[in-house]
Amino acid sequence: MCQAKVYLDGNKIMEDVIWLEPTQDGFLLRSLFDDAREVNGRLESIDLLKHQVRLASTAPNEPRGGEP
């Protein structure tokens, strides 16, 4: 299988990612077991041997629709 771990600013934020799609502000991540998640960020690197995707923040990654 070819799932990846995704890191944001060096912290693992999601495992078993099977889909990474660019959005206007960052990326939409989908995994085998968890709900889809959108994160703000830019691509730093992809290591295919280690199955790692590294992103860097471009804006705060806070839940949407919550209290300020």
HELIX and SHEET records of a PDB file:
SHEET    1   A 6 ARG A  37  ASN A  40  0                                        
SHEET    2   A 6 GLY A  26  SER A  31 -1                                        
SHEET    3   A 6 ASN A  11  PRO A  22 -1                                        
SHEET    4   A 6 ALA A   4  LEU A   8 -1                                        
SHEET    5   A 6 GLN A  52  ALA A  56  1                                        
SHEET    6   A 6 ARG A  42  ASP A  47 -1                                        
END                                                                             
